[in-house]
Amino acid sequence: MNGKGDAPRPLSVSQKQFEDNWERIFHSKEKKLEQKRTELQADIDKVRQKLDELIITSQEKESYDAPPGSEVDTGIHPRVDEDGNTIEHTAC
């Protein structure tokens, strides 16, 4: 079936130049975004690792008591007297 629109228009630039321009225009943004995502994920991983180290250190020193129901719950909660003084730490 031949008719109007069957043949591609002639290019005023070479196919290689056309592909290079296409890559430069449309894919450079994607590459930059992917690179930024990778950098941000690396930063997030570093922060999580440092947080884990701090939690472990704090647990070893028994100085960290996350509130019950929090995302990080050590299972150790202080008992306090009526004046608010810590009596001992108990496992819940």
N, C-alpha and C positions, 0 to 999 in steps of 0.2 A: 504494500500500500504506500504509494508515494503521494505526497501532498505538501502543503505549506507547513513548515516547521520540522520536516523530517531530517534535514541536514543541519549540523551545528553551524553556528556563525563562525566566520573566519576570525582567528585571534590576531590582534595587532601586536602581541608579544609571543615569545616562544612558550611552549608548554612548560618548560623548566622554570622560566621566569614567572609564569602564572602560578605554579605550585609554590615557589618560594614566597611570592607575595601573599598567597593564601595562608601559608604557614605563619608568616610574620604578623599578619593582621589578626588572625583568629586563634592561633594556638599559643602565642606568646602569653596571652592573659591566662590561659589554662595552666601553662607551665609555672608561671609566677604564683598562681593560687595554690597549686600543688606543693611548690617549694615552701610557701608560707605555712600551709597546713602541716607539713613535715616538721618545720622549725617549731611551730606551736606545740605539736604533739611531743617533741623532744623536751620542750620546757615543762610541759605538764608531767611527763614521766619523771623528770628531775625533782619537781616539787613533791610528787607523790612519794618518791623514794626518800626524800628528806623528811617528810611527814612521818612515814613509817619508822625511820630511824629515831625520830624524836619521841614517838609514842613508845617504842620499845625501851628507849633509855629512861623515859619517865616511868614506865611500868616497873622497870628494874629498881628504880629509886622509890617506888610506891608514892610518887608525887602527882600522878595523873589520875583523876577520877572523872570520867565522862559522866554527864548526867544520864540517868536511866532513860532508855528509849532513844538516845542519840545514835547517830550513825556509827560512831566508834564507842562501843561499850566494853570496858575491860572486865566487867563482872565484879569489880571491887568498889564498894561504896562506903563512905565514912558513916560511923554512928556518932551522933552528937547528943550531948546532954541538953537539959532545958535552957542552959545559958548559951547554947550554940557552940560549945567547945567540942572538938573532936575527941572521942573516947578511943575508938579503934576502927580499923578498916575491916569490913566483913565481906565475904563473898556472897553474892546474891544468887 
